[in-house]
Amino acid sequence: MFRLRDVSVARKNESDKLKDEMKTLEHNIKILTKENEHAKTEISNMQATITDLTEQVDTNLGAQEMVDILTTKNLTLEDQVRKLQETADDLVSFSII
């Protein structure tokens, strides 16, 4: 009879211990679920930031290409102006002689 009572008490203690452990695990699950939701929100915000920054980089690359094109055209026009000025100077010097 004592043996049955000892087994019953041991099982009750084990059951109580498992219930406490289960409550702790449930609490941890709630905390982890909140952290997971927070992380998902952060990821979403970071993805939006990455998209925005990518668009800015693309825009800046396009602007840099435009600057390069305009710089090349400006240098070409400066060269043409120099040549025309030389031609004009030559024509003036020939007309004086």
C-alpha positions in Angstrom: 0.0 0.0 0.0 2.9 2.4 0.8 4.4 1.5 -2.5 1.3 2.5 -4.4 1.1 5.8 -2.6 4.8 6.5 -3.2 4.3 5.8 -6.9 1.2 8.0 -7.0 3.0 10.9 -5.2 6.0 10.5 -7.6 3.7 10.6 -10.6 1.9 13.7 -9.2 5.2 15.4 -8.6 6.3 14.5 -12.1 3.0 15.7 -13.6 3.3 19.0 -11.7 6.9 19.4 -12.9 5.8 18.7 -16.5 3.0 21.2 -16.2 5.4 23.9 -14.9 7.8 23.1 -17.8 4.9 23.3 -20.2 3.9 26.7 -18.9 7.5 27.9 -19.2 7.6 26.6 -22.8 4.3 28.2 -23.7 5.7 31.5 -22.3 8.8 31.1 -24.4 6.7 30.4 -27.5 4.8 33.7 -26.9 8.0 35.6 -26.6 9.5 33.9 -29.6 6.4 34.6 -31.6 6.5 38.3 -30.8 10.2 38.4 -31.7 9.5 36.6 -34.9 6.8 39.2 -35.8 9.1 42.0 -34.9 11.9 40.5 -37.1 9.4 40.1 -40.0 8.5 43.8 -39.7 12.2 44.7 -39.7 12.9 42.6 -42.7 10.0 44.2 -44.6 11.3 47.7 -43.7 14.8 46.7 -44.7 13.6 45.3 -48.0 11.7 48.6 -48.7 14.9 50.5 -47.9 16.9 48.3 -50.2 14.4 48.8 -53.0 14.5 52.6 -52.4 18.3 52.7 -52.3 18.5 50.5 -55.5 16.3 52.9 -57.3 18.5 55.8 -56.1 21.6 54.0 -57.3 20.0 53.4 -60.7 19.0 57.0 -61.0 22.4 58.2 -60.0 24.0 55.8 -62.5 21.7 57.3 -65.2 22.7 60.8 -64.2 26.4 59.8 -64.3 26.0 58.4 -67.8 24.3 61.7 -68.8 27.2 63.7 -67.3 29.7 61.5 -69.2 27.8 62.1 -72.5 27.5 65.8 -71.9 31.2 66.0 -71.0 32.2 64.3 -74.1 29.9 66.5 -76.2 31.3 69.6 -74.5 34.9 68.5 -75.2 34.0 67.9 -78.8 32.4 71.3 -79.1 35.4 73.0 -77.5 37.6 71.3 -80.0 35.4 72.4 -82.9 35.4 76.0 -81.5 39.2 75.9 -81.2 39.5 74.7 -84.8 37.0 77.3 -86.1 38.9 80.0 -84.2 42.1 78.9 -85.8 40.4 79.0 -89.2 39.0 82.4 -88.5 42.4 83.7 -87.4 44.0 82.2 -90.5 41.4 83.9 -92.7 42.0 87.2 -91.0 45.7 87.0 -91.3 45.4 86.1 -95.1 43.1 89.0 -95.7 45.5 91.5 -94.1 48.5 90.3 -96.2 
